[in-house]
Amino acid sequence: MSFKLSDITEGLEVTISEITAGEGAIKNLTNLGLSVGNTIKILRRSRLGGPVVVYYRGSEIAIGRGLALKIRVSRDI
């Protein structure tokens, strides 16, 4: 089962399962090292429309809410 990145609770680790953004946004994410199959940890998310901050390979990466809505993730149980 997959969820929107913007809906995931802080502190959870999830795997990126799909990115439905445009080519430019996907390229930007790829340049940051984020792509389908990567496992990330949710550090912070704003409930008022701000960015989602994730941790990946030693870096904190802020992802705007609009883009976070286009990233689907799954969680191993």
C-alpha positions as CSV (number, residue, x, y, z in Angstrom):
1,M,0.0,0.0,0.0
2,S,1.4,3.4,-0.9
3,F,0.8,6.8,0.7
4,K,1.5,10.4,-0.2
5,L,4.8,11.6,1.3
6,S,3.0,14.6,2.8
7,D,0.8,12.3,4.9
8,I,3.5,10.3,6.6
9,T,4.1,10.7,10.3
10,E,7.4,12.2,11.5
11,G,10.0,9.7,12.6
12,L,9.0,6.9,10.2
13,E,11.2,5.4,7.5
14,V,9.6,4.8,4.1
15,T,10.6,3.7,0.6
16,I,9.9,5.9,-2.4
17,S,7.6,3.8,-4.6
18,E,6.5,6.3,-7.3
19,I,7.1,9.9,-8.4
20,T,4.3,11.4,-10.5
21,A,5.9,14.9,-10.9
22,G,7.1,16.5,-14.1
23,E,10.5,15.7,-15.8
24,G,12.2,18.8,-14.2
25,A,11.0,18.0,-10.7
26,I,12.1,14.4,-11.1
27,K,15.5,15.6,-12.3
28,N,15.9,17.9,-9.3
29,L,15.0,15.0,-6.9
30,T,17.5,12.7,-8.7
31,N,20.2,15.4,-8.4
32,L,19.5,15.3,-4.6
33,G,19.9,11.5,-4.7
34,L,16.2,10.8,-4.3
35,S,14.6,8.3,-6.6
36,V,12.3,5.3,-6.6
37,G,13.6,2.6,-4.3
38,N,15.4,4.9,-1.9
39,T,14.6,4.6,1.8
40,I,14.1,8.0,3.6
41,K,13.2,9.1,7.1
42,I,10.6,11.8,7.7
43,L,12.1,14.4,10.1
44,R,9.5,17.1,10.0
45,R,6.3,18.0,8.1
46,S,4.3,21.2,8.4
47,R,0.5,20.8,8.9
48,L,0.0,24.2,7.4
49,G,1.3,23.6,3.9
50,G,5.0,24.0,4.4
51,P,7.7,21.6,3.3
52,V,8.4,18.0,4.3
53,V,11.9,17.5,5.6
54,V,13.5,14.1,5.0
55,Y,16.8,12.5,6.0
56,Y,18.7,10.6,3.3
57,R,22.4,9.6,3.4
58,G,23.5,12.1,6.0
59,S,21.5,15.1,4.6
60,E,18.3,16.8,5.5
61,I,16.3,17.6,2.4
62,A,13.3,20.0,2.3
63,I,10.6,19.0,-0.2
64,G,7.9,21.5,-1.0
65,R,4.3,20.4,-0.2
66,G,3.2,20.4,-3.8
67,L,6.0,18.0,-4.8
68,A,5.5,15.9,-1.6
69,L,1.9,15.3,-2.8
70,K,3.3,13.7,-6.0
71,I,5.7,11.3,-4.2
72,R,4.2,8.0,-3.2
73,V,5.9,6.0,-0.5
74,S,5.5,2.6,1.1
75,R,6.4,1.3,4.5
76,D,7.5,-2.2,5.3
77,I,5.6,-3.6,8.3
